[in-house]
Amino acid sequence: MNTPNAKTASAVSSHLKTIETNLTQVMQGKQPCMEYDGYASCPLVVSTNRVSVQIE
């Protein structure tokens, strides 16, 4: 995915679960069993001095 909301920490964290499972499967000589579901989130900045809200 090449969209900005797919490059957030939330999206990366979700994708790492897939990578970890698939890498473990391959290291055990098995076929990868999981696919990335395309999860993404978009931070919504409400002001310059406040924490943003995550939109999922």
N, C-alpha and C positions, 0 to 999 in steps of 0.2 A: 504494500500500500504506500502510496506516495501523497498522502494528505496530511496536513499539519496536525489534525486531531489524532492521527494514528501514531504520532511521535511523542506523545505525552508519557510521563512516568507511569500512569495508570495503564495505558495500552501496552507499554513495554513489559510491565509486571505481568500482565495477563498473557502475553506472548511467551514469556520466559517459562511459564508452567508447561506450555506445549513443547518448547525446545528441550526442557529437562526430561520430560517423559520420552520424547522421541530419541534423544541422545542415549538415554539409558537402554531403550529397546535395541538400538543399533549396536551398542557396545556388547549386548548379550546375544548378538547374532540374529535378532528378530527384525521384522519389518516395523517401521514407525507406524504408530496406531492413531496418533492425534493430528488434527488439522487446526490451524489458527482460525478462529471464528470471526475475525475482523473487528473485534471489540475496539472501541475507541471512546475517548472522552474529550470534552472540550472545556478548558478553563474559561470561566466567565469573570472577567475583571470588573469589579463593581466600583472601585476607585483606586487611585494611585497609592494610597497608604493603608489599604485593607487587603486581607487575604482573599484570594479569588474563590469562587464557588465552582465545584466540579459538576459539569453537566454530563450525564451518561445516557 
